[in-house]
Amino acid sequence: MAKVELKKPIVEEIAGNIKGAASVVLVNYSGLTVEQDTQLRKQLREAGVVYKVYKNTMMNFAFQGTPCEELCKHLDGTNALAVSATDATAPARIIAKFAKTAPKLELVAGVVEDTYYDKAGIESMAEIPSREELLGKLLGSIQSPISNFARVIKQIAEQNGGAEA
């Protein structure tokens, strides 16, 4: 079997993962211990993120003609790919948080909703809270004025009730 035939399924796997993905993040994992890598993979898997190490040449072929084509210029060294089909910030957020405990891990670049971001851009993307956190904050801010209004009405009622007694 020719080498090209062996490599074609890998390129198709990468292309399948990135097609329609909300977020594709390129990560330099050089210097991670096996234990750290295992912990990182577990956290990403729990968040529904596909994290896999591929050869740079395979990623290069898969990125051609896609929004991820800009990532090709970063394909040198030890790179891994973190892909999320649904949550646009999950890969960057989880990897950036994990990098605080493993400083050798670094975000290289990424494509979020078909827009390329360099290292600085993807790091700023990592600071955006998850959808659930944002919805919780929104709900809290909506609920706050209602709670305050109810508290004021209760205090007025208590004052009026105390004056009549």
Secondary structure, 3 states (H helix, E strand, C coil): CCHHHHHHHHHHHHHHHHCCCCEEEEEECCCCCHHHHHHHHHHHHHCCEEEEECCHHHHHHHHCCCHHHHHHHHCCCCEEEEEECCCCCHHHHHHHHHHCCCCCCEEEEEEECCEEECHHHHHHHHCCCCHHHHHHHHHHHHHHHHHHHHHHHHHHHHHHHHHHC
